[in-house]
Amino acid sequence: MFRRTLVAAAAAGALVAGSGLAQAQIRIATAGPMTGQYAAFGAQMRAGAEQAVADINAAGGVLGQQLVLEIGDDACDPRQAVSVANSLASRRVQFVAGHFCSGSSIPASKVYAEEGVLQISPASTNPRFTDEGGWNTFRVCGRDDQQGLIAGQFIAKSFPGQRVAILHDNSAYGKGLADEVKKNMNASGLQETMYQAYVAGERDYSALVSRLKQANIQVVYFGGYHTEAGLIVRQMREQAVNAVAIGADALVTNEYWQITGGAGEGTLMTFASDPRNRPTAAEVVAKFRAKNIDPEGYVLYTYAAIQIWADAVRKTGATNPQRVAATLKSGGPWQSVLGPITFDGKGDVTVPDYVFYVWRNGTYREM
Amino acid sequence: MDYALQQLVNGLTLGMIYGLIALGYTMVYGIIGMINFAHGDVFMIGAFVSLISFLLLGAGGITAVPIALVLVLAIAMCFTALYGFAVERIAYRPLRGSFRLAPLISAIGMSIFLQNFVQVSQGARVKPLEPVVRGGFVLHQEASFSVSISIMQIIIILTTLVVLAVFTLVVSRTPLGRAMRACEQDQRMAKLLGIDVDRTISLTFVLGAALAAVAGMMYLLYYGVIDFFIGFVAGVKAFTAAVLGGIGSLPGAVLGGLLIGLIETFWSAYFSVQYKDVAAFSILVLTLVFMPSGLLGRNDVEKV
């Protein structure tokens, strides 16, 4: 009897000691494709998250506690995303800035909802992420129905009567986007000539390219990521298919140009107006440039996700994820490197802004 | 008609690449009856070494394309030959006398090791190469559609045929080939007759790895983008090609590669792009049901 009490007391002591240790710091994480085909985007997220945590800690942390950053690698694989989510939750992570691919964010969000982890995705644009999401899902980027609306109307308006092919890679992100573009383009009075899925992760798309050539396609829309889109564009130019290539926010990486080489000249894509040029980001952009990192694509989005979460925790006065989530929805606008951001009841940003970019000479700029 | 001709060119090239990789699988299987699953990854290393050599040669000022190609090929073959030799020494030779599954498992282990080794040392991002061999010919011109073949596609098709011819000669006409065939039939008997079995098997692996370097360089030049994962995807397809053609048979490997490349391409051309693998593997299953040892494979008499 005595012995049992002793063990219980020791266990209780250990628990107190454990929670005492945890009190000193708050664990947060960023999760995305740190390896694999889309590792370029994982590197962007990591750079943004590390800078945000360093800046917050240098300014005294959150509620007097220092932040500790964990990195989760899902390789954009939905199964791996679930196991990463479980392992982050078991390490008492309060908040995750991630994931990148919609196909990963959606299943991971269910785990986080059960385990009481708040999630702000810097990049997942599939509508289902917040539509199906629970109390815990937020994003600082736009949605594919908004992106698809802009792209679909743009194609119908700029290329009336031309032969359009819509291609997608069957991922949650790619197919979702392609369907939105198709819907909006048709509504604006232009029917596509071809709607075709391709297999991601391959190298040889010559058969598909010959098919585009045979159908005399003049505009190609890609619902997919930069590696496949880049290869298809490169092989298109080799077979003298001069159709205009149009993509979306997954082409926002210099790696796209590395793959296409000169063939990428003139590729169009939709992305939010360049955050690097916003006055609110000037100070942070200078810090990145000093470290020789180009804060392209999703670097500043990841930075903003962590920045907004930290502000919401300060305003709530606690790290409890449910309470922070309520504050996030009611307490805007939040000042961030992206500018002021307000969340609606689902966790989407209220004013998304998609614009068209064009690739020229290895860089992209707004049209 | 022109469209079909263009797809035929696409399919032939893809099939020849599969066939080139499949030759390496079939060589090793033909001698020691073991599937070298690490072959796909040695191929990937060949592509990486080629890429690094191209960049170094470019930096060193050697830009004449034919000289650069030959030099790069020689460097890549030397490196992968070393890898092939080391893989056999470390992972297969110690297990040669043990039960059949042991070397198979260590081959899969070796494959995972090589993949992760390249991922850690070279990074996970894709590595691009500017086009080295440019240009092509228009075979047939119509108002709306022109059939074209690039010089690179011609090089790939010719290389595969030349490699096939050379290796067929090596196996059938040289003393080394005779030793290989002897080892295949009965290793103990070959040893009794004075053949150095260890050396013969080592040389087979070295030759197979050098073949992988040729395939790796062609792949790099044709697609222009590589990453640490290409060995797995291409390896699975090439292995399938080797089985379809009859594993152990050199012409069978190229035939199998061609069939898979052509089926994939023509299925993509006339039916659905996303179900091309279903088509290719259905043909594989059907073939194996009726011809269990593949198209050109010999029927093995099971030894008890």
Interface residues (C-beta under 8 A of the other chain):
Chain A: M34 T35 G36 Q37 A39 A40 A43 N170 Q196 A197 Y198 V199 G201 E202 R203 D204 S206 A207 L208 S210 R211 K213 Q214 N216 T227 G230 L231 R234 E238 Q239 A240 E255 Q258 I259 G261
Chain B: Y3 Q6 Q7 N10 G11 T13 L14 Q119 G123 A124 R125 V126 P128 E130 P131 S144 F145 S146 S148 S150 Y219 Y223 G224 V225 D227 F229 I230 V233 A234 E264 T265 F266 S268 A269 S272 V273 Q274 K276 D277
